[in-house]
Amino acid sequence: MIELTFLSAFIAGLLGSVHCIGMCGGIVGALTMSLPKEVHQSYLRLLPYLFGYNIGRIASYTIAGILAGYIGANFAEVLPMDNPRVVAMWVSGFFMIALGLYIGGWWQILIKLEKVGSYVWRKIEPLGRRFLPVKNPLQALGLGLIWGWLPCGLVYSILAVSLTSGSALHGGLLMLAFGIGTLPMLFTLGVTAQWLTRFAQKILVRRIAGAIVILFGLFILFGKQYMHMHMHMHG
């Protein structure tokens, strides 16, 4: 179950990044275009800045996952429940399905979570301005650490799963797996921004990605029961 959830978090990041590319793409574009011309027009010179920004962004996801996992584990200890794993499975499955609907544009319930997060973001966002314009990879790292807290339904859905992960370690690893999943899309965005943005904005692309994430959510909810039934029949 744990391995499946890690895989689901990675897939959610990989496929879900087609939805959030509009928001994060603007940040990466601002980072890239603020660099000297000889840097942003050279892929080799641009690489350290893209690495710095994305490492900072994923680090902030991991920190948030550690906090969520720790809070969830301590909260679960005081709840009068016989099987917390079942509750964790249902929460994980529900949020994965909600995320798929959000990515595909069928149900925007996660926007409400973004509105809640926007109150916190208003306090954090001014810190990010201190790193602009970016002049070296360390500043890109700092910018990523701040902008990783940008309100995003995609991030919040996996963070909710981290709450049910059972420990700070598992919560951090879940968000790390998610962050690594977002890496291919957002890393290449700094080089192929226009083509990638047009591709990600296609409704068919987003709906296919959303449908795959929904299937993962359904498998989390019902796959285990199916495997038990299958094993019982063969037994």
Beta strands, then each sheet from edge to edge (+ up, - down):
end
